Amino acid sequence: MAQRKINHASHDSDRGKILVGTASWSDPGFVQHWYPKGIRAHERLGWYAQHFEMVEVNSTFYSVPDLRMVERWCSATPDRFMFDVKLHQLFSFHSTPAKLLPPDLQRRAETDGKGKVKLTPDLGAALLNVFLRSMSVLRSAGKLGAFLLQLSPAFSPRVHKLEELEPLIGMLRDYRLAIELRNRNWVIGDQLKATIDFLKRRRVAFVNVDAPTADHFTIMPSDLNEITNHGFAYLRLHGRNARAYVTGRTVAARFNYDYREDEIREVAERSKQLAREADEVHVVFNNNALDSCRNHRQRQSAFTSPDYLGHWGG
């Protein structure tokens, strides 16, 4: 398969480098609208890596990949390629059925009356050990970017404390960790300073977002540009369709949004501002419905090039 040149990440002397990618490489819209017709499933990642320098792995939210699968990810991608990896949903305060655990842990897990797993310290440590064993392949290859903890909107300051994350943060102290809060009450009023201070003290990256302008508790504000670890910053792009974000029944429906050129320039400027204070910035498109990946590929130079002329080159 012919190799195509991609725009390498920005390395301006006055700012850190910016890596641009998407949340997953196997969304249905990618398969239907972007990948070449007839390409086989195991060839998609290699094709994707010809056009982007990083990807956020979504499948790990639902299951722990085995070593052979992760080895295939490594062999399919070039040396400079980077994987940001979502942590398993059990760590994110999401309701988790036992069937999403590795088989040996399914037998050990305690469940409630609805068959949902109770996260105990022993189970959490065991699951993380299995997970890190698989991720060691990426780490050894120099391709492990950061772990992403995507918390449930139910993780609210009204019923939870950030200190509940301490055990996981401690076990991942030798890795880069980013946390996406999805309940806006963590960053409203006086709570914002407490939240940012908590993450700064632990060198955990706060996930900044571009999202709809709305006050719904699940929509985080887009006017935050927080850097809580100067080693790296994180920016996820969710699109700006407020109605879809709140009422969409599927991931594709919630984040079905095509950024205008002026909006892309606005978000790109945010990423460059973050890069003036962080050594590295990871920008992840999460609006991946239909043929959006083609647009993401064409627009990524807005984040890494000072000469970006727009989607159509003018």
Secondary structure, DSSP 8 states (H G I E B T S, - for coil): ------------TTS-EEEEEEE-S--HHHHHHTS-TT--GGGHHHHHTTT-SEEEE-GGGT----HHHHHHHHHTS-TT-EEEEE--GGGGT---BGGGS-HHHHHH--B-TTSBB---HHHHHHHHHHHHHHHHHHHHTT-EEEEEEE--TT--TTT--GGGGHHHHHHTTTS-EEEE---GGGGSTTHHHHHHHHHHHTT-EEEEEE--S---TTS--SS----S-TT-EEEEE--S-HHHHHH-SSHHHHT-----HHHHHHHHHHHHHHHTTSSEEEEEE----TTHHHHHHHHTHHHH-TT---TT--
